[in-house]
Amino acid sequence: MRNMDLEKVKAEVATVISEVLEAHPQREGSIFVIGCSSSEICGGVIGKNSSEETGKAVFEAAKALLDQKGLYLACQCCEHLNRALIIEESCAIKYNLEPVCVVPWAHGGGSFATAAWHGFKNPVAVEHIKASAGIDIGSTLIGMHLKDVAVPLHPEQKFIGKAYVTAAWCRPKLIGGERARYQ
């Protein structure tokens, strides 16, 4: 399990994020959420085999690419922290998100969120966001952190390591009924 090719993991993360952003470009300053089971990436069972090295590799690859695109990265914690999110303080300020007091660690928040806590300049934890797009690595259930109308996207890159990947982008709600016109 610990013999993961971390450079390959980073490349796979970048490929999936790029697929989502190429298919559905996001506005600068939007939030991109990632849920990540390092256990699943390494071939283990979610929540049972955390790998700090793998969590860090995923964070570094995602942050580098999303920073380049001008997007905020939101890193979902595990269920033990109620799937709270680690974000940059500037994101919390921009979106008026209330910080909560918690510091993730490998077995209480997960390796990915822990890497985010140590990798962001000014990390804060928040309970809720409404992201415009995201990826879910290893069935961590990011849906609660997406805007109301999430549209699934099936990336060609179906796995990161041994973890199955799903993705979504969000569109505005269609309202107004039969008389409404849409772009």
C-alpha positions in Angstrom: 0.0 0.0 0.0 2.8 2.5 0.9 4.6 1.9 -2.4 2.5 4.4 -4.4 4.1 6.2 -7.2 3.4 9.7 -5.9 4.4 11.4 -9.1 1.9 9.3 -11.0 -0.8 10.2 -8.4 0.0 13.9 -8.9 -0.3 13.5 -12.7 -3.6 11.6 -12.4 -5.0 14.4 -10.1 -3.9 17.1 -12.5 -5.5 15.1 -15.4 -8.9 14.8 -13.7 -9.0 18.4 -12.6 -8.0 19.6 -16.1 -10.7 17.4 -17.7 -13.4 19.1 -15.5 -12.1 22.6 -16.1 -11.7 22.0 -19.9 -15.3 20.6 -20.1 -16.8 23.3 -17.9 -14.5 26.3 -17.2 -15.0 28.0 -13.9 -15.0 31.8 -13.1 -11.9 33.1 -11.5 -12.4 33.1 -7.7 -14.8 30.1 -7.8 -14.5 27.3 -5.3 -13.4 23.8 -6.4 -14.0 21.1 -3.8 -12.1 17.9 -3.5 -12.9 14.9 -1.3 -10.0 12.4 -1.1 -9.5 9.1 0.5 -5.8 8.4 0.6 -6.7 4.9 1.9 -8.6 4.2 -1.3 -5.9 5.6 -3.5 -3.4 3.2 -1.9 -5.8 0.2 -2.3 -7.0 0.1 1.2 -10.4 0.7 2.8 -11.7 4.3 3.3 -10.8 5.6 6.7 -8.7 2.6 7.6 -5.3 3.0 5.9 -4.5 6.8 5.7 -1.3 7.7 3.9 0.0 11.2 4.8 2.4 11.1 1.8 -0.5 10.4 -0.6 -2.7 13.1 0.9 0.1 15.5 0.5 0.7 14.5 -3.1 -3.0 15.0 -4.0 -3.0 18.4 -2.2 0.1 19.7 -3.9 -1.0 18.7 -7.4 -4.5 20.2 -6.9 -3.3 23.4 -5.3 -0.7 24.0 -8.0 -3.2 23.6 -10.8 -6.1 25.5 -9.2 -3.9 28.4 -8.1 -2.8 28.7 -11.7 -6.5 28.9 -12.8 -7.3 31.5 -10.1 -9.7 29.1 -8.2 -10.0 28.4 -4.5 -9.4 24.9 -3.4 -11.7 23.5 -0.6 -10.4 20.2 0.9 -13.0 18.1 2.5 -12.3 16.4 5.9 -13.5 12.9 6.7 -16.7 12.0 8.4 -15.1 12.3 11.9 -15.1 16.0 11.4 -18.5 16.0 9.8 -16.9 16.6 6.3 -15.8 20.1 7.3 -13.5 21.8 4.8 -10.1 23.3 5.0 -9.8 26.5 2.9 -7.6 29.6 2.7 -8.8 32.3 5.0 -9.2 34.7 2.0 -11.8 32.3 0.6 -13.7 32.3 3.9 -13.6 36.1 3.9 -14.7 36.5 0.2 -17.7 34.1 0.7 -18.5 35.2 4.3 -17.9 31.7 5.7 -17.7 31.2 9.4 -14.6 29.5 10.6 -14.9 26.7 13.2 -12.3 25.5 15.7 -10.7 22.2 14.7 -7.3 21.1 13.3 -7.4 17.9 11.2 -4.9 15.1 11.6 -4.5 11.8 9.7 -7.1 9.9 11.7 -9.4 12.8 12.5 -10.0 14.8 9.3 -7.9 12.7 7.0 -4.5 12.9 5.4 -5.6 15.2 2.5 -7.2 17.7 4.8 -4.2 17.6 7.1 -1.9 18.3 4.1 -4.2 21.3 3.3 -3.9 22.5 6.9 -0.1 22.5 6.6 0.0 23.6 3.0 -2.2 26.6 2.9 -0.8 30.0 4.0 -3.7 30.9 6.3 -5.9 27.8 6.7 -9.3 27.8 8.3 -11.9 25.1 8.8 -15.5 25.8 7.8 -18.6 23.6 8.0 -20.3 24.4 4.7 -19.5 25.8 1.2 -21.3 25.8 -2.1 -18.6 24.9 -4.7 -19.1 25.3 -8.4 -17.3 22.1 -9.3 -15.3 19.3 -7.7 -13.9 15.8 -7.8 -14.5 13.0 -5.4 -11.6 10.6 -5.0 -12.6 7.3 -3.4 -16.4 7.9 -2.8 -16.0 10.5 0.0 -19.4 12.1 -0.9 -18.7 15.8 -1.8 -22.3 16.4 -2.9 -23.2 18.3 0.3 -20.6 20.9 -0.7 -21.8 21.6 -4.3 -24.3 24.2 -5.5 -27.9 23.0 -5.9 -27.8 21.8 -9.5 -24.8 19.5 -9.7 -24.2 17.9 -13.1 -22.1 14.7 -13.0 -19.1 14.5 -15.3 -17.5 11.2 -16.1 -13.8 11.8 -16.5 -11.8 9.6 -18.9 -9.3 9.3 -16.1 -11.5 7.0 -13.9 -9.0 6.2 -11.2 -6.4 8.0 -9.1 -4.2 5.2 -7.8 -6.7 2.5 -7.0 -9.5 5.0 -6.0 -12.5 5.5 -8.4 -13.0 9.1 -9.3 -16.3 11.0 -9.9 -16.6 14.7 -10.8 -19.3 17.3 -11.1 -19.9 20.9 -12.2 -22.8 23.1 -11.3 -25.2 25.0 -13.4 -27.7 27.7 -12.4 -31.2 26.6 -11.6 -33.7 26.9 -14.5 -36.7 28.8 -13.1 -39.9 30.4 -14.5 -41.8 27.6 -16.1 -43.2 27.4 -19.6 -42.9 31.2 -20.3 -39.3 31.4 -19.4 -36.5 31.6 -21.9 -33.0 30.3 -21.3 -29.6 31.0 -22.9 
